[in-house]
Amino acid sequence: MMQIKQGFKLKEVCGERILVPMGENNVDFSKLIALNDSSYLLWRRMEKGPFTTEELVNILCEEYDVTPDVAVKDVENLIKQYRSEGVITD
């Protein structure tokens, strides 16, 4: 199970959805992350609490006309990015 690290908030700025680091431990504004529609959809699920890769894959398959193979690659890439930016923890 993974979860969002405390201190990241979703903000809407000029019509764009952006993850913003908040608090003393997250003052590096180079870590702003813009979300497209699919990553926004997944973020809304991740905000609810611990999640698995499989849950996120299922959400993409249900919402979009994608195969599980494509959804797995997309979710794995998103998780890799979020881990490298310190947005999620295991």
N, CA, C and O atoms as a GROMACS GRO file, in nm:
protein
  360
    1MET      N    1   0.085  -0.119   0.000
    1MET     CA    2   0.000   0.000   0.000
    1MET      C    3   0.089   0.125   0.000
    1MET      O    4   0.191   0.131   0.068
    2MET      N    5   0.047   0.221  -0.076
    2MET     CA    6   0.116   0.349  -0.084
    2MET      C    7   0.021   0.456  -0.034
    2MET      O    8  -0.100   0.434  -0.023
    3GLN      N    9   0.077   0.572  -0.003
    3GLN     CA   10  -0.006   0.685   0.036
    3GLN      C   11   0.066   0.815   0.005
    3GLN      O   12   0.187   0.818  -0.014
    4ILE      N   13  -0.012   0.921  -0.001
    4ILE     CA   14   0.043   1.054  -0.026
    4ILE      C   15   0.119   1.099   0.097
    4ILE      O   16   0.071   1.085   0.210
    5LYS      N   17   0.237   1.154   0.074
    5LYS     CA   18   0.315   1.212   0.183
    5LYS      C   19   0.247   1.340   0.229
    5LYS      O   20   0.198   1.418   0.147
    6GLN      N   21   0.245   1.362   0.358
    6GLN     CA   22   0.185   1.484   0.411
    6GLN      C   23   0.256   1.605   0.353
    6GLN      O   24   0.377   1.604   0.334
    7GLY      N   25   0.179   1.710   0.327
    7GLY     CA   26   0.239   1.834   0.284
    7GLY      C   27   0.220   1.866   0.136
    7GLY      O   28   0.270   1.968   0.089
    8PHE      N   29   0.149   1.781   0.062
    8PHE     CA   30   0.121   1.812  -0.078
    8PHE      C   31  -0.028   1.838  -0.092
    8PHE      O   32  -0.111   1.758  -0.048
    9LYS      N   33  -0.060   1.949  -0.152
    9LYS     CA   34  -0.199   1.989  -0.170
    9LYS      C   35  -0.227   2.013  -0.318
    9LYS      O   36  -0.140   2.057  -0.393
   10LEU      N   37  -0.348   1.982  -0.357
   10LEU     CA   38  -0.393   2.008  -0.493
   10LEU      C   39  -0.449   2.150  -0.498
   10LEU      O   40  -0.538   2.184  -0.419
   11LYS      N   41  -0.399   2.230  -0.588
   11LYS     CA   42  -0.447   2.367  -0.607
   11LYS      C   43  -0.482   2.387  -0.753
   11LYS      O   44  -0.426   2.322  -0.841
   12GLU      N   45  -0.576   2.478  -0.777
   12GLU     CA   46  -0.608   2.516  -0.914
   12GLU      C   47  -0.556   2.657  -0.937
   12GLU      O   48  -0.594   2.750  -0.866
   13VAL      N   49  -0.468   2.671  -1.036
   13VAL     CA   50  -0.405   2.799  -1.066
   13VAL      C   51  -0.425   2.828  -1.214
   13VAL      O   52  -0.376   2.754  -1.300
   14CYS      N   53  -0.495   2.934  -1.244
   14CYS     CA   54  -0.522   2.974  -1.383
   14CYS      C   55  -0.577   2.858  -1.465
   14CYS      O   56  -0.538   2.838  -1.580
   15GLY      N   57  -0.667   2.783  -1.407
   15GLY     CA   58  -0.731   2.673  -1.477
   15GLY      C   59  -0.650   2.544  -1.482
   15GLY      O   60  -0.697   2.445  -1.538
   16GLU      N   61  -0.530   2.545  -1.425
   16GLU     CA   62  -0.445   2.426  -1.422
   16GLU      C   63  -0.448   2.365  -1.283
   16GLU      O   64  -0.448   2.436  -1.183
   17ARG      N   65  -0.450   2.232  -1.277
   17ARG     CA   66  -0.443   2.160  -1.150
   17ARG      C   67  -0.297   2.131  -1.120
   17ARG      O   68  -0.226   2.071  -1.200
   18ILE      N   69  -0.252   2.176  -1.002
   18ILE     CA   70  -0.111   2.165  -0.966
   18ILE      C   71  -0.097   2.111  -0.825
   18ILE      O   72  -0.170   2.152  -0.735
   19LEU      N   73  -0.003   2.018  -0.807
   19LEU     CA   74   0.033   1.973  -0.673
   19LEU      C   75   0.136   2.070  -0.618
   19LEU      O   76   0.238   2.097  -0.681
   20VAL      N   77   0.108   2.121  -0.500
   20VAL     CA   78   0.195   2.222  -0.439
   20VAL      C   79   0.248   2.169  -0.307
   20VAL      O   80   0.171   2.122  -0.223
   21PRO      N   81   0.382   2.177  -0.287
   21PRO     CA   82   0.437   2.138  -0.157
   21PRO      C   83   0.403   2.244  -0.054
   21PRO      O   84   0.419   2.364  -0.079
   22MET      N   85   0.355   2.201   0.062
   22MET     CA   86   0.315   2.293   0.168
   22MET      C   87   0.394   2.261   0.295
   22MET      O   88   0.439   2.148   0.313
   23GLY      N   89   0.412   2.360   0.380
   23GLY     CA   90   0.476   2.339   0.509
   23GLY      C   91   0.627   2.351   0.503
   23GLY      O   92   0.686   2.360   0.396
   24GLU      N   93   0.688   2.352   0.620
   24GLU     CA   94   0.832   2.372   0.633
   24GLU      C   95   0.914   2.265   0.564
   24GLU      O   96   1.021   2.294   0.511
   25ASN      N   97   0.866   2.142   0.562
   25ASN     CA   98   0.943   2.032   0.505
   25ASN      C   99   0.932   2.024   0.353
   25ASN      O  100   1.003   1.946   0.290
   26ASN      N  101   0.846   2.102   0.295
   26ASN     CA  102   0.823   2.095   0.151
   26ASN      C  103   0.826   2.234   0.087
   26ASN      O  104   0.729   2.273   0.022
   27VAL      N  105   0.933   2.307   0.105
   27VAL     CA  106   0.938   2.442   0.050
   27VAL      C  107   1.007   2.450  -0.085
   27VAL      O  108   1.028   2.560  -0.137
   28ASP      N  109   1.042   2.338  -0.144
   28ASP     CA  110   1.106   2.335  -0.275
   28ASP      C  111   1.001   2.349  -0.384
   28ASP      O  112   0.936   2.252  -0.421
   29PHE      N  113   0.986   2.470  -0.436
   29PHE     CA  114   0.882   2.495  -0.536
   29PHE      C  115   0.919   2.442  -0.674
   29PHE      O  116   0.840   2.455  -0.768
   30SER      N  117   1.038   2.383  -0.688
   30SER     CA  118   1.070   2.318  -0.815
   30SER      C  119   0.993   2.187  -0.827
   30SER      O  120   0.995   2.123  -0.933
   31LYS      N  121   0.926   2.146  -0.720
   31LYS     CA  122   0.851   2.022  -0.721
   31LYS      C  123   0.703   2.042  -0.753
   31LYS      O  124   0.622   1.954  -0.724
   32LEU      N  125   0.667   2.154  -0.810
   32LEU     CA  126   0.530   2.172  -0.854
   32LEU      C  127   0.503   2.073  -0.966
   32LEU      O  128   0.585   2.058  -1.058
   33ILE      N  129   0.389   2.006  -0.959
   33ILE     CA  130   0.355   1.904  -1.058
   33ILE      C  131   0.218   1.937  -1.115
   33ILE      O  132   0.120   1.945  -1.042
   34ALA      N  133   0.212   1.957  -1.247
   34ALA     CA  134   0.085   1.982  -1.314
   34ALA      C  135   0.017   1.847  -1.341
   34ALA      O  136   0.083   1.750  -1.379
   35LEU      N  137  -0.114   1.843  -1.321
   35LEU     CA  138  -0.190   1.720  -1.341
   35LEU      C  139  -0.278   1.730  -1.465
   35LEU      O  140  -0.350   1.829  -1.483
   36ASN      N  141  -0.273   1.628  -1.549
   36ASN     CA  142  -0.369   1.620  -1.659
   36ASN      C  143  -0.495   1.554  -1.605
   36ASN      O  144  -0.503   1.524  -1.486
   37ASP      N  145  -0.593   1.530  -1.690
   37ASP     CA  146  -0.721   1.476  -1.644
   37ASP      C  147  -0.707   1.340  -1.577
   37ASP      O  148  -0.768   1.314  -1.474
   38SER      N  149  -0.627   1.252  -1.636
   38SER     CA  150  -0.615   1.117  -1.579
   38SER      C  151  -0.536   1.118  -1.448
   38SER      O  152  -0.572   1.047  -1.355
   39SER      N  153  -0.429   1.196  -1.440
   39SER     CA  154  -0.354   1.201  -1.314
   39SER      C  155  -0.436   1.270  -1.205
   39SER      O  156  -0.422   1.238  -1.087
   40TYR      N  157  -0.521   1.366  -1.243
   40TYR     CA  158  -0.612   1.430  -1.148
   40TYR      C  159  -0.711   1.327  -1.093
   40TYR      O  160  -0.737   1.323  -0.973
   41LEU      N  161  -0.767   1.246  -1.181
   41LEU     CA  162  -0.860   1.142  -1.140
   41LEU      C  163  -0.793   1.047  -1.039
   41LEU      O  164  -0.853   1.011  -0.938
   42LEU      N  165  -0.670   1.007  -1.067
   42LEU     CA  166  -0.598   0.917  -0.976
   42LEU      C  167  -0.563   0.987  -0.846
   42LEU      O  168  -0.569   0.926  -0.739
   43TRP      N  169  -0.526   1.114  -0.853
   43TRP     CA  170  -0.493   1.190  -0.732
   43TRP      C  171  -0.613   1.195  -0.637
   43TRP      O  172  -0.599   1.180  -0.516
   44ARG      N  173  -0.732   1.217  -0.695
   44ARG     CA  174  -0.852   1.224  -0.611
   44ARG      C  175  -0.870   1.093  -0.534
   44ARG      O  176  -0.914   1.096  -0.419
   45ARG      N  177  -0.838   0.980  -0.594
   45ARG     CA  178  -0.846   0.852  -0.524
   45ARG      C  179  -0.736   0.844  -0.418
   45ARG      O  180  -0.761   0.801  -0.306
   46MET      N  181  -0.615   0.886  -0.453
   46MET     CA  182  -0.503   0.876  -0.360
   46MET      C  183  -0.524   0.962  -0.237
   46MET      O  184  -0.476   0.929  -0.128
   47GLU      N  185  -0.597   1.072  -0.252
   47GLU     CA  186  -0.625   1.160  -0.138
   47GLU      C  187  -0.710   1.090  -0.032
   47GLU      O  188  -0.706   1.130   0.085
   48LYS      N  189  -0.784   0.989  -0.069
   48LYS     CA  190  -0.874   0.921   0.023
   48LYS      C  191  -0.804   0.829   0.121
   48LYS      O  192  -0.865   0.786   0.218
   49GLY      N  193  -0.677   0.798   0.096
   49GLY     CA  194  -0.604   0.710   0.186
   49GLY      C  195  -0.519   0.610   0.109
   49GLY      O  196  -0.507   0.618  -0.013
   50PRO      N  197  -0.460   0.515   0.182
   50PRO     CA  198  -0.371   0.418   0.118
   50PRO      C  199  -0.433   0.354  -0.006
   50PRO      O  200  -0.554   0.328  -0.011
   51PHE      N  201  -0.348   0.328  -0.104
   51PHE     CA  202  -0.395   0.276  -0.232
   51PHE      C  203  -0.292   0.177  -0.287
   51PHE      O  204  -0.178   0.171  -0.243
   52THR      N  205  -0.337   0.100  -0.385
   52THR     CA  206  -0.248   0.006  -0.453
   52THR      C  207  -0.241   0.041  -0.601
   52THR      O  208  -0.326   0.113  -0.654
   53THR      N  209  -0.140  -0.012  -0.666
   53THR     CA  210  -0.127   0.005  -0.810
   53THR      C  211  -0.250  -0.051  -0.880
   53THR      O  212  -0.303   0.009  -0.973
   54GLU      N  213  -0.296  -0.166  -0.834
   54GLU     CA  214  -0.411  -0.232  -0.897
   54GLU      C  215  -0.536  -0.144  -0.891
   54GLU      O  216  -0.612  -0.137  -0.988
   55GLU      N  217  -0.558  -0.076  -0.778
   55GLU     CA  218  -0.674   0.013  -0.766
   55GLU      C  219  -0.667   0.125  -0.871
   55GLU      O  220  -0.767   0.157  -0.935
   56LEU      N  221  -0.549   0.182  -0.886
   56LEU     CA  222  -0.534   0.292  -0.980
   56LEU      C  223  -0.551   0.244  -1.124
   56LEU      O  224  -0.611   0.313  -1.206
   57VAL      N  225  -0.499   0.126  -1.154
   57VAL     CA  226  -0.515   0.067  -1.286
   57VAL      C  227  -0.664   0.046  -1.316
   57VAL      O  228  -0.711   0.079  -1.425
   58ASN      N  229  -0.737  -0.007  -1.220
   58ASN     CA  230  -0.880  -0.030  -1.239
   58ASN      C  231  -0.956   0.100  -1.265
   58ASN      O  232  -1.047   0.103  -1.348
   59ILE      N  233  -0.918   0.207  -1.196
   59ILE     CA  234  -0.982   0.337  -1.217
   59ILE      C  235  -0.962   0.384  -1.360
   59ILE      O  236  -1.056   0.430  -1.425
   60LEU      N  237  -0.838   0.372  -1.411
   60LEU     CA  238  -0.812   0.415  -1.548
   60LEU      C  239  -0.890   0.331  -1.649
   60LEU      O  240  -0.945   0.384  -1.746
   61CYS      N  241  -0.895   0.200  -1.626
   61CYS     CA  242  -0.968   0.112  -1.718
   61CYS      C  243  -1.117   0.140  -1.718
   61CYS      O  244  -1.183   0.132  -1.822
   62GLU      N  245  -1.171   0.175  -1.602
   62GLU     CA  246  -1.314   0.205  -1.593
   62GLU      C  247  -1.348   0.340  -1.656
   62GLU      O  248  -1.454   0.354  -1.718
   63GLU      N  249  -1.260   0.437  -1.640
   63GLU     CA  250  -1.290   0.573  -1.685
   63GLU      C  251  -1.254   0.597  -1.833
   63GLU      O  252  -1.322   0.672  -1.903
   64TYR      N  253  -1.149   0.531  -1.878
   64TYR     CA  254  -1.101   0.554  -2.014
   64TYR      C  255  -1.103   0.423  -2.092
   64TYR      O  256  -1.104   0.315  -2.034
   65ASP      N  257  -1.103   0.434  -2.221
   65ASP     CA  258  -1.103   0.316  -2.308
   65ASP      C  259  -0.958   0.272  -2.330
   65ASP      O  260  -0.903   0.288  -2.439
   66VAL      N  261  -0.898   0.215  -2.225
   66VAL     CA  262  -0.760   0.167  -2.233
   66VAL      C  263  -0.755   0.022  -2.187
   66VAL      O  264  -0.838  -0.023  -2.108
   67THR      N  265  -0.656  -0.050  -2.238
   67THR     CA  266  -0.637  -0.188  -2.197
   67THR      C  267  -0.564  -0.189  -2.063
   67THR      O  268  -0.498  -0.091  -2.028
   68PRO      N  269  -0.576  -0.297  -1.988
   68PRO     CA  270  -0.503  -0.307  -1.862
   68PRO      C  271  -0.351  -0.289  -1.880
   68PRO      O  272  -0.286  -0.231  -1.793
   69ASP      N  273  -0.296  -0.338  -1.990
   69ASP     CA  274  -0.152  -0.322  -2.014
   69ASP      C  275  -0.111  -0.176  -2.024
   69ASP      O  276  -0.010  -0.135  -1.968
   70VAL      N  277  -0.190  -0.098  -2.096
   70VAL     CA  278  -0.162   0.044  -2.110
   70VAL      C  279  -0.180   0.114  -1.975
   70VAL      O  280  -0.098   0.198  -1.938
   71ALA      N  281  -0.286   0.080  -1.904
   71ALA     CA  282  -0.312   0.142  -1.774
   71ALA      C  283  -0.200   0.111  -1.674
   71ALA      O  284  -0.159   0.199  -1.598
   72VAL      N  285  -0.151  -0.012  -1.675
   72VAL     CA  286  -0.041  -0.050  -1.584
   72VAL      C  287   0.082   0.037  -1.612
   72VAL      O  288   0.144   0.088  -1.519
   73LYS      N  289   0.117   0.052  -1.739
   73LYS     CA  290   0.235   0.134  -1.774
   73LYS      C  291   0.216   0.278  -1.729
   73LYS      O  292   0.307   0.339  -1.673
   74ASP      N  293   0.097   0.333  -1.753
   74ASP     CA  294   0.071   0.472  -1.714
   74ASP      C  295   0.078   0.489  -1.562
   74ASP      O  296   0.138   0.585  -1.514
   75VAL      N  297   0.017   0.398  -1.488
   75VAL     CA  298   0.019   0.407  -1.342
   75VAL      C  299   0.161   0.389  -1.289
   75VAL      O  300   0.203   0.462  -1.200
   76GLU      N  301   0.235   0.293  -1.343
   76GLU     CA  302   0.373   0.272  -1.297
   76GLU      C  303   0.459   0.395  -1.323
   76GLU      O  304   0.542   0.430  -1.240
   77ASN      N  305   0.440   0.461  -1.438
   77ASN     CA  306   0.515   0.584  -1.468
   77ASN      C  307   0.478   0.696  -1.371
   77ASN      O  308   0.565   0.769  -1.325
   78LEU      N  309   0.349   0.708  -1.341
   78LEU     CA  310   0.304   0.810  -1.248
   78LEU      C  311   0.362   0.785  -1.108
   78LEU      O  312   0.411   0.878  -1.043
   79ILE      N  313   0.355   0.661  -1.062
   79ILE     CA  314   0.409   0.627  -0.931
   79ILE      C  315   0.560   0.652  -0.926
   79ILE      O  316   0.611   0.703  -0.826
   80LYS      N  317   0.629   0.617  -1.032
   80LYS     CA  318   0.774   0.641  -1.038
   80LYS      C  319   0.803   0.790  -1.024
   80LYS      O  320   0.893   0.830  -0.950
   81GLN      N  321   0.727   0.873  -1.098
   81GLN     CA  322   0.746   1.018  -1.090
   81GLN      C  323   0.717   1.068  -0.948
   81GLN      O  324   0.795   1.145  -0.892
   82TYR      N  325   0.605   1.026  -0.891
   82TYR     CA  326   0.568   1.072  -0.757
   82TYR      C  327   0.669   1.027  -0.652
   82TYR      O  328   0.698   1.102  -0.558
   83ARG      N  329   0.722   0.908  -0.666
   83ARG     CA  330   0.826   0.862  -0.572
   83ARG      C  331   0.952   0.948  -0.585
   83ARG      O  332   1.010   0.989  -0.485
   84SER      N  333   0.994   0.974  -0.708
   84SER     CA  334   1.117   1.052  -0.728
   84SER      C  335   1.102   1.195  -0.678
   84SER      O  336   1.201   1.258  -0.638
   85GLU      N  337   0.979   1.247  -0.679
   85GLU     CA  338   0.952   1.382  -0.628
   85GLU      C  339   0.919   1.382  -0.479
   85GLU      O  340   0.902   1.489  -0.421
   86GLY      N  341   0.911   1.265  -0.418
   86GLY     CA  342   0.881   1.257  -0.275
   86GLY      C  343   0.736   1.283  -0.241
   86GLY      O  344   0.705   1.324  -0.130
   87VAL      N  345   0.647   1.259  -0.336
   87VAL     CA  346   0.505   1.287  -0.316
   87VAL      C  347   0.433   1.170  -0.246
   87VAL      O  348   0.340   1.192  -0.169
   88ILE      N  349   0.477   1.048  -0.273
   88ILE     CA  350   0.413   0.932  -0.212
   88ILE      C  351   0.516   0.849  -0.136
   88ILE      O  352   0.636   0.855  -0.162
   89THR      N  353   0.465   0.771  -0.040
   89THR     CA  354   0.549   0.680   0.037
   89THR      C  355   0.484   0.542   0.037
   89THR      O  356   0.364   0.528   0.013
   90ASP      N  357   0.566   0.443   0.066
   90ASP     CA  358   0.514   0.305   0.075
   90ASP      C  359   0.473   0.273   0.217
   90ASP      O  360   0.426   0.163   0.244
   0.00000   0.00000   0.00000
